[in-house]
């Protein structure tokens, strides 16, 4: 994911001093990378929603951003 320009993702933000500047869902402390780590570990969207304070729409928007970025 290092090649993605997360500054172009409207749902994400990197705030110096918050989680060492990691990209998080806007106005949260939830790292965007946690979504992908959980998918890699076999978690479903429903499990991620239950475990973290994110919505299906947020997850879908991040996935769509990644697909568009990698396709373009």
N, C-alpha and C positions, 0 to 999 in steps of 0.2 A: 504494500500500500504506500510505500515511501514515494512513489512516482506521482501520486495524486496531489493536486493542489487543493488542500482542504479549505483554503481561504475562499474558494469559489462555492463551497457548500453552505447554503443559507441556514442550515440547521446547526452548524458547528461554530465553535469559537475556541480560540486559544488565548487564555488569560495568563500573563506572567504571574507566577506565584500561586496559581491554582493548578494543582496536580503537575507541577513542574512544567507548565506550559503545554501539556498534552491537549490534543483536540478533544473537546467534550461537546455533548449536546448543549445548545445554547441555554443559558441560565440554569445549568445543572453542574454537578461534579461527575457525571457519568461519562467516562471515556468512550469515544466512538469505537476505539479498538476493542473494547469489551464485547461489542456485538459480534465481531468477527472471531474473537477468541472463543466465545460461547458456541458459535456455529461450528467451528473447527472441533470443539469438544463433543459435538453431537446434539446440542440443545436445539429445540424448536423455537419458532417465533413466540409461541404461547408461553413457553418456559422462560424466555428472556423477559417478556412483558411482566410475568409474575414475579420474577426475581429482582428486576430493576425498575426504576421509576421512569419508564419510557412507554410510548404508545406504539401501536402497530403502524400508525401513520409516520411517526418519526423513523422507525426501522425501515419502512418501505422507501421513504424519501432518501435515506442514506444509501440504500442499496441501488436505487435508481441513479443517484449521483455517481456512484462507483461505475455502474454499467455505462452511463453516458461518457464518463471521463476516459474509460478504457477503450471505448468504441471510437472515440474521436481522435 
